[in-house]
Amino acid sequence: MAPSAVRGPAATTVTITGAGGQIGYALLFRIAAGEMLGPDRPVRLRLLEIAQGVRSAEGAALELQDCAFPLLREVDVADDPLAAFDGCDIALLVGARPRGPGMERADLLAANAGIFGPQGAAINAVAADGVRVVAVGNPANTNALIAAASAPDVPADRFTALTRLDHNRALGQLSAALGSPPDEISGLAIWGNHSATQFPDVSHAVVRGEPVIDALAARFGGRDTADAWLDDIFIPRVARRGAEIIDVRGSSSVASAAHAAIEHVRDEQAGTAWTSAAVVSRGEYGIPEGLVCSFPVSSDGGGYRVIEGLPIDDRSRARIDVSVAELVAERDAVRALGVL
C-alpha cells in the first residue's frame, strides 16, 4: 500500500529490507524525520518484506503517514525486490536469516545467499545509477560480498557492511573506563569481521589530546595492567556485546543497531574524518583484495575510503589476521555454493 505522494523537491529513495522487523521499525521514523540524510533532504521510503511480513510493514506505513513528517514524500510496501529497489538511491539490507538451532555456519551462509543474491541482482537491474548499499543483517560482511557479486554492473565499492555498531560499542566501553564522553575519543578502529573475531583497536586512539593507551595506563596503574584490561575485558566484551544484550534483554540489539546504521549512512553521505566501516578491500594492509573487511575509514561525502599508512604492530596484526582468516573462510564457503 502507498499513502498519497506529496508534491515537492526531488526525494532520495531509500529502500529498507526486512522493514516490518524490529530494526526496520526502529529505522523508519528516524529516517523520515531527517536524522539520516539531514533536515533539508526529502525521502521516499520503499519497504521490502517477505509475504508474511507485509502486513507489519503496511502498519508501519500507516504510522509514518500519521506522523506527518515534512520530509517524507511517499511510502511504498512491496514483497518484490524489483519493485522495492526501483530507482533506489540508498539501500539498507536489514532482513537476513538468523542462525537457528543446530544450524551450521555453512547453512547460514547458504540461506543468506538465497536472500542477498536476488536482492543484489534486483539492485543491479533497477536501482539508481549512484546507488549505495549497506548490509546490516548478519553475517553482514559476507552478505555484502554476496550482494555485490550479484550486481556486476554496480561498482563494488558502493557496497559496505555495518561495523559502526562495534565501533560505537567500543567507544562506549572506553568512555566508561576513562570517564570521558565518547565525543572526546577519536582514532578508534574496528578491523575484520562483524563477529566475535573482530578487533577493536585503540592503538591510534586519542582522548583529549592524549593517547588512549597512556590514559588507560594512568587509569589502571601501569601499561601492563592496561594491556591486560584491553585483552581480557575490553576486546572480548566489545566482540560479544550482542550476546550479552540477548542474555540480559532477552532479545537482540535493536535500537543500537538502527542507530549505528543511521550513523553509517549519514557519515558516508555527509563526510567524516574517521570512523569504522566494512568496505571492499583493494589490498590495503595486506588484506586480500575483494573481501568486505572492516577498516578505519573516512568519507568526503562520496563514499568511504580506507585510511592508509597507519602503523600496525605485531599484536594488532595477529588479531587482524584471525578475523581476516574467518572472512576468507566465509568467502570460500560461499564460493563453493557457486554464488561468487
C-alpha positions as CSV (number, residue, x, y, z in Angstrom):
1,M,0.0,0.0,0.0
2,A,1.2,3.6,-0.6
3,P,-0.1,6.7,1.2
4,S,-0.7,9.5,-1.2
5,A,2.5,11.1,-2.6
6,V,3.3,14.7,-1.6
7,R,4.5,17.2,-4.1
8,G,7.8,18.9,-3.5
9,P,11.6,18.7,-4.3
10,A,13.0,15.6,-5.7
11,A,13.3,13.0,-2.9
12,T,16.0,10.5,-2.1
13,T,14.7,6.9,-2.5
14,V,15.6,4.7,0.5
15,T,14.9,1.0,0.4
16,I,14.8,-0.9,3.7
17,T,14.6,-4.7,3.6
18,G,13.1,-6.6,6.5
19,A,11.2,-3.3,7.1
20,G,8.5,-5.0,9.2
21,G,11.0,-6.3,11.7
22,Q,12.2,-4.6,14.9
23,I,15.3,-3.0,13.4
24,G,13.4,-1.8,10.4
25,Y,10.7,-0.3,12.6
26,A,13.4,1.5,14.7
27,L,14.9,2.9,11.5
28,L,11.9,4.1,9.6
29,F,10.8,7.0,11.8
30,R,14.3,8.4,12.3
31,I,15.0,8.3,8.6
32,A,11.6,10.0,7.9
33,A,12.5,12.7,10.5
34,G,15.7,13.6,8.7
35,E,18.2,12.1,11.1
36,M,20.0,10.1,8.5
37,L,20.2,12.4,5.5
38,G,19.6,15.8,7.1
39,P,16.8,18.3,7.6
40,D,16.7,19.5,4.0
41,R,16.6,16.3,2.1
42,P,13.2,14.8,1.4
43,V,12.9,11.0,1.3
44,R,10.8,8.4,-0.3
45,L,10.7,5.1,1.6
46,R,10.4,1.7,0.0
47,L,9.7,-1.1,2.5
48,L,10.6,-4.6,1.3
49,E,9.3,-7.6,3.2
50,I,8.6,-11.3,2.7
51,A,4.9,-12.1,2.2
52,Q,4.4,-13.0,5.9
53,G,5.8,-9.6,6.9
54,V,3.9,-7.3,4.5
55,R,1.1,-6.6,7.0
56,S,3.5,-5.4,9.6
57,A,5.3,-3.2,7.1
58,E,1.9,-1.8,6.0
59,G,1.1,-1.0,9.6
60,A,4.4,0.9,9.9
61,A,3.5,2.8,6.6
62,L,0.2,3.9,8.2
63,E,2.1,5.1,11.3
64,L,4.5,7.0,9.1
65,Q,1.6,8.8,7.4
66,D,0.1,9.6,10.8
67,C,3.4,11.3,11.9
68,A,3.1,13.8,9.1
69,F,6.8,14.1,8.6
70,P,7.6,17.2,6.5
71,L,10.4,15.4,4.7
72,L,8.5,12.2,3.9
73,R,7.3,12.3,0.3
74,E,6.0,8.7,-0.2
75,V,5.9,5.2,1.4
76,D,5.6,2.1,-0.7
77,V,5.4,-1.5,0.6
78,A,6.4,-4.4,-1.6
79,D,7.3,-8.1,-1.4
80,D,9.0,-8.0,-4.9
81,P,12.7,-6.8,-4.8
82,L,12.4,-5.4,-8.3
83,A,9.6,-3.1,-7.1
84,A,11.3,-2.2,-3.9
85,F,14.7,-1.3,-5.4
86,D,13.3,0.5,-8.4
87,G,15.1,3.9,-8.6
88,C,16.7,3.2,-5.2
89,D,19.4,5.7,-4.1
90,I,20.3,4.1,-0.7
91,A,19.6,0.5,0.3
92,L,19.7,-0.8,3.8
93,L,19.7,-4.6,3.7
94,V,18.4,-5.4,7.1
95,G,16.4,-8.5,6.7
96,A,18.5,-11.7,7.0
97,R,18.2,-15.3,8.0
98,P,19.3,-15.7,11.7
99,R,21.1,-18.8,12.7
100,G,18.6,-21.4,14.0
101,P,19.2,-24.3,16.5
102,G,21.6,-26.8,15.1
103,M,22.4,-24.7,12.0
104,E,26.0,-24.7,10.9
105,R,27.7,-21.6,9.6
106,A,27.7,-23.0,6.1
107,D,23.9,-23.5,6.3
108,L,23.6,-19.9,7.5
109,L,25.7,-18.6,4.6
110,A,23.7,-20.7,2.1
111,A,20.4,-19.4,3.5
112,N,21.5,-15.8,3.3
113,A,22.9,-16.3,-0.2
114,G,19.3,-17.0,-1.2
115,I,18.3,-13.6,0.2
116,F,21.2,-11.3,-0.7
117,G,21.9,-12.8,-4.1
118,P,18.5,-11.9,-5.5
119,Q,18.5,-8.6,-3.8
120,G,21.9,-7.7,-5.4
121,A,20.5,-8.8,-8.8
122,A,17.5,-6.5,-8.3
123,I,19.7,-3.6,-7.3
124,N,21.8,-4.3,-10.5
125,A,18.7,-4.3,-12.6
126,V,16.6,-1.3,-11.4
127,A,18.4,0.8,-8.8
128,A,19.6,4.4,-9.5
129,D,23.0,4.8,-11.1
130,G,24.5,6.2,-7.9
131,V,23.0,3.6,-5.5
132,R,24.9,2.9,-2.3
133,V,24.2,-0.2,-0.3
134,V,24.9,-1.2,3.3
135,A,24.4,-4.7,4.6
136,V,23.1,-4.7,8.2
137,G,21.8,-8.2,8.5
138,N,24.3,-10.8,9.6
139,P,26.7,-12.2,8.6
140,A,26.9,-8.6,7.3
141,N,30.4,-8.7,5.7
142,T,29.8,-11.7,3.6
143,N,26.2,-10.8,2.9
144,A,27.5,-7.5,1.4
145,L,30.0,-9.6,-0.6
146,I,27.2,-11.8,-2.0
147,A,25.0,-8.8,-2.9
148,A,27.9,-7.1,-4.7
149,A,28.8,-10.2,-6.6
150,S,25.2,-10.4,-7.8
151,A,25.3,-6.8,-9.1
152,P,28.1,-6.9,-11.6
153,D,27.2,-3.5,-13.2
154,V,27.3,-1.6,-9.9
155,P,30.9,-0.7,-8.7
156,A,31.8,-2.9,-5.8
157,D,32.9,0.0,-3.6
158,R,29.2,1.0,-3.5
159,F,28.6,-2.0,-1.2
160,T,29.5,-1.7,2.5
161,A,28.7,-3.6,5.7
162,L,27.9,-2.3,9.2
163,T,30.6,-2.3,11.8
164,R,29.6,1.1,13.2
165,L,27.7,-0.8,15.9
166,D,31.0,-2.4,17.0
167,H,32.8,1.0,16.8
168,N,30.1,2.6,19.0
169,R,30.2,-0.3,21.5
170,A,34.0,0.1,21.8
171,L,33.6,3.9,22.3
172,G,31.0,3.3,25.0
173,Q,33.4,0.9,26.9
174,L,36.3,3.3,26.6
175,S,34.1,6.2,27.7
176,A,33.1,4.3,30.8
177,A,36.6,3.2,31.6
178,L,38.2,6.7,31.2
179,G,35.3,8.8,32.4
180,S,35.3,10.8,29.2
181,P,32.3,11.4,26.9
182,P,32.5,9.4,23.7
183,D,32.9,12.6,21.6
184,E,36.3,13.3,23.3
185,I,37.7,10.0,22.0
186,S,38.9,9.7,18.4
187,G,41.0,7.3,16.3
188,L,39.4,4.1,17.4
189,A,39.2,1.4,14.7
190,I,37.3,-1.9,14.1
191,W,39.2,-4.3,11.9
192,G,38.0,-7.5,10.3
193,N,34.6,-9.3,10.5
194,H,31.4,-8.3,12.3
195,S,31.8,-11.3,14.5
196,A,33.5,-12.5,17.7
197,T,36.8,-12.4,15.9
198,Q,36.7,-8.6,15.2
199,F,39.5,-6.5,16.5
200,P,38.6,-3.2,18.3
201,D,41.9,-1.3,18.1
202,V,42.9,1.5,20.4
203,S,46.5,1.9,19.3
204,H,45.7,5.0,17.2
205,A,43.0,6.4,19.5
206,V,43.4,9.7,21.4
207,V,41.4,11.2,24.3
208,R,41.6,14.9,24.9
209,G,44.9,15.0,23.0
210,E,46.5,12.1,24.9
211,P,47.0,8.6,23.5
212,V,44.2,6.3,24.9
213,I,46.7,3.7,25.9
214,D,48.5,6.2,28.1
215,A,45.2,7.3,29.6
216,L,44.4,3.7,30.3
217,A,47.8,3.1,31.9
218,A,47.2,6.1,34.2
219,R,43.7,4.8,35.0
220,F,44.7,1.2,35.7
221,G,48.1,1.8,37.3
222,G,50.5,0.8,34.5
223,R,50.9,-0.3,30.9
224,D,50.9,-4.0,31.8
225,T,47.6,-3.6,33.7
226,A,46.1,-1.5,30.9
227,D,47.1,-4.2,28.3
228,A,45.5,-6.9,30.4
229,W,42.3,-4.9,30.6
230,L,42.3,-4.5,26.8
231,D,43.0,-8.2,26.2
232,D,40.8,-9.7,28.9
233,I,37.9,-7.4,29.3
234,F,37.6,-4.7,26.6
235,I,38.2,-6.7,23.4
236,P,36.1,-9.7,24.4
237,R,33.2,-7.6,25.7
238,V,33.0,-5.5,22.6
239,A,33.1,-8.6,20.4
240,R,30.5,-10.4,22.5
241,R,28.3,-7.4,23.3
242,G,25.5,-8.7,21.1
243,A,25.3,-12.0,23.0
244,E,25.4,-10.1,26.4
245,I,22.4,-8.0,25.3
246,I,20.5,-11.1,24.3
247,D,21.3,-12.7,27.7
248,V,20.2,-9.5,29.6
249,R,17.4,-8.2,27.5
250,G,16.0,-11.5,26.2
251,S,16.3,-10.4,22.6
252,S,18.9,-9.0,20.2
253,S,20.1,-5.4,19.8
254,V,17.6,-3.2,18.0
255,A,17.8,0.5,18.8
256,S,21.6,0.5,18.9
257,A,21.8,-1.4,15.6
258,A,19.4,1.0,14.0
259,H,21.3,4.0,15.4
260,A,24.6,2.6,14.0
261,A,23.0,2.1,10.6
262,I,21.8,5.7,10.5
263,E,25.2,7.0,11.5
264,H,26.9,4.8,8.9
265,V,24.9,6.2,6.1
266,R,24.9,9.8,7.5
267,D,28.7,9.9,7.6
268,E,29.2,8.2,4.2
269,Q,26.8,10.8,2.7
270,A,27.8,13.9,4.7
271,G,31.5,13.1,5.3
272,T,33.6,12.2,8.2
273,A,37.4,12.3,9.1
274,W,37.4,8.9,10.8
275,T,35.1,6.0,11.7
276,S,34.9,2.3,11.1
277,A,33.1,0.5,8.2
278,A,33.4,-2.7,6.3
279,V,34.3,-1.9,2.7
280,V,35.7,-3.9,-0.2
281,S,39.4,-4.3,0.2
282,R,41.8,-3.3,-2.5
283,G,44.6,-5.0,-0.7
284,E,45.2,-2.3,1.9
285,Y,47.2,-3.5,5.0
286,G,47.7,-6.9,3.2
287,I,44.1,-7.9,3.4
288,P,43.1,-10.0,0.4
289,E,41.5,-7.9,-2.4
290,G,37.8,-8.3,-2.7
291,L,37.0,-9.2,0.9
292,V,34.4,-7.0,2.6
293,C,36.5,-6.1,5.7
294,S,36.2,-3.5,8.4
295,F,38.9,-0.8,8.4
296,P,39.3,2.7,9.7
297,V,37.7,4.8,7.0
298,S,37.0,8.4,6.1
299,S,34.5,10.0,3.7
300,D,34.3,13.2,1.7
301,G,30.6,12.6,1.0
302,G,31.4,10.4,-2.0
303,G,31.7,7.1,-0.2
304,Y,34.0,5.5,2.3
305,R,37.8,5.2,1.7
306,V,40.3,3.3,3.8
307,I,42.6,5.4,5.9
308,E,46.0,4.1,4.8
309,G,49.5,4.3,6.2
310,L,48.8,3.5,9.9
311,P,51.5,1.5,11.7
312,I,50.3,-1.9,12.7
313,D,52.2,-3.6,15.5
314,D,52.7,-7.4,15.8
315,R,50.0,-7.7,18.5
316,S,47.4,-5.9,16.3
317,R,48.5,-7.8,13.2
318,A,47.9,-11.1,14.8
319,R,44.3,-10.2,15.8
320,I,43.6,-8.7,12.4
321,D,44.8,-11.9,10.7
322,V,42.5,-14.1,12.8
323,S,39.4,-12.1,11.7
324,V,40.6,-11.9,8.1
325,A,41.1,-15.7,8.0
326,E,37.4,-16.0,9.1
327,L,36.3,-13.7,6.3
328,V,38.4,-15.8,3.8
329,A,36.7,-19.0,5.1
330,E,33.3,-17.4,4.7
331,R,34.1,-16.3,1.2
332,D,35.3,-19.7,0.2
333,A,32.2,-21.4,1.7
334,V,30.0,-19.0,-0.4
335,R,32.2,-19.6,-3.5
336,A,31.6,-23.4,-3.0
337,L,27.9,-22.7,-3.3
338,G,28.5,-21.2,-6.7
339,V,27.4,-17.7,-5.6
340,L,30.7,-15.9,-6.3
